Amino acid sequence: MSRILCPHCGKALQITTTKQVTPTVRDVYANCNNGICLARPVMTISHKCDRQPPLSQLTGTDGLLEKMLGDLDIKTRERILNKFATE
């Protein structure tokens, strides 16, 4: 599990609420529970890029993904599809 760390003391923050700013940007309101710090930062999380586009973008009208998967043997195809189903 990922953690967001306090920018002041480096301890884990407790997220109290979030606010959607744009479809790809969200403000995260948090509290630092470190008794010496007790900061209340607002962090911004944004979508930077995709390591892989969504499958819906890979399955265009030309059927490229289906053709590529169809050319693979059944075990390789299942391994690839199972990898995406678990991520």
PyMOL commands that set and color helices and strands:
alter all, ss='L'
color gray80, all
select helices_A, chain A and resi 55-58+64-70+74-86
alter helices_A, ss='H'
color red, helices_A
select strands_A, chain A and resi 13-22+25-32+42-46
alter strands_A, ss='S'
color yellow, strands_A
deselect
rebuild
show_as cartoon
